[in-house]
């Protein structure tokens, strides 16, 4: 089965199913943004939810977003930095974007450093390190599906993912 976008809200059963109260505590009040959709592959038990946006001191978006990526029962934290986008505002043509994974690792009790340097970009648990290629492939597919609701005016859409060093 492929990834699909589903509506979620605080009044739906999905809110509890996806652990949104715990996620909100993890992210913290300053960066958390209430999600309205979840990109999910029901058959493989994988879902992706955009839950945070980093802003500067003037409250302008910096291009850094925080995501929860539940991969086969493992709750992962993902930070993506916007690098470039092309053909925004163009209908019926090709479009795309480039994003950089600045952090990918297991979710802990509380996140104190969303968007701040100082931790290694990739902190996959030992039991997932052997499955890194498969995780990144599934992540790419989920991000493409998540972007589909935004980029539906394009006939084709390309997503390039880099990994920070």
N, C-alpha and C positions, 0 to 999 in steps of 0.2 A: 504494500500500500504506500502511497505517496504522502508527503506532508500536506496538510490542509490548515487553513486559518480558521479558528473558531472564536466566537465572541465570549468573553468572560466578564463578569461583573461581581461586585461585592455581594449582590443578592442571589447569585447563582450557586448551584452545587459545585461547579468547577472551581470556585474561589477557594473552598476548603480542600478540594481534591488536589490542587496544585500547590497547596501550602502557602498561600499568599500572605497570611499573617506572619509566618516565620520569615518569609522573604523580606517583608517590609522591615522587620526588626534587624535583619542582617544588613540591609542596605543603609538604613538610618534615615532620619527625616529630611536631611538637607539635599539629598540627591534622588530620593525615591520618587518615581512618577507612576501613578496608578495605571496599570496596563488595561487595555480593552480587548486585546486579542492574544491568543496563544497559537503558535504554529506547532502542530502535533502530527506524529505518525503513530496512530493507535496500535497498529499491528506490532510495531517494534518497540513500543514503550519509550519513545523519545519525544521530548517537547522543548520548545524554546520560547522564552518570554522576555521582552524588553522591559526592564523595570527601573532603569536609572538613566539620567542625563546629567552630565557635568556642566556647570555654568561658571562663568567668571564672576568677579566681584560686582559687575554691573548686571548680573543675572542673564547674560547672553550665553547661548549654547556654545560650548567649546568644540563640539564634534566628537566628544568621548561619550560612549553609551555603555551601560552595564546590562548584562543579560544573564538569566538563569537558563542553563542548558542541562536538562535532565536526560542523561544518556543511559538507558537500560538500568535504571534504578540508582545511578550515581548522580548526585546533585553537584553540578559544576558551575563556577562563576566565570563569566567571560566579559572582558572589556575590549571594545572595538573603537578604534580611532578612525575618523573619516579622513581619507587622504585626497581623493578627488572624485568627481562625478561628471558625467558628460551627457549632453543633450537633454538636460532637465528643461521642461517646458515644450519640448518637441513631441508632437503626437505622430503616431503611426510610423515611427522610425526606430532605429536601434539606440539603446541607451545603456548605461552601466555605471558602476562605481568601483572604487578601490578602497578597501578597508584593511587596517592593520590590527591583528590580534596583539594587544599589549599585555593581556593577562588571561591565562586559562588555568584554572586549578579547582580543587575541591572547595566547596563552601564550608565555612567554619561557623562558629557561634555568632560572631558579629564582625562586620567589615568596618575597619577603622580608617582605611587608607584608599578608598575608591579614587582612582585617578592619580594617585601620588606615586612617584618613583620609589625604588628602594627594595622591591621584591623582584625575584626572577620572573620573567614573563610567563613561563610555563611551570606549573607546579602540580602536574598530574599525580594522583596517588600511584604508588608502586604497582598496584594490581591493574592499573589502566595504561601504564607506559607502553606495554607491548601492543596495545590496541590504538595507539596514537593516530596512525594513518586512517583507520576506520572512523575514529571519532571526528577527525578533521573533515573527512569526506561527508559524513552525516551532518556536521555543522554547516558546511558549505551548502548542502541541499536544503537544510532548514532555513538558512539565511536567504537563499534565493526565493523560497516559498513565502517567507515573511515579507520580502520586498515586493512580491507580486501584487499585494493590495495597493501599494503606493505607485508602483511602476506599470500599472495595467494599461496605460496609454501607449506603451512601447510595443512594437511588434516582436522585438527580441531584447533581452536584457542580459548583460554580462556582469558577473561579480568576481572581482579578483581579491583574494585574501593573502596578505603577507603576515609573517610572524615576526614580532619584534625580537631583537637579540639581546 
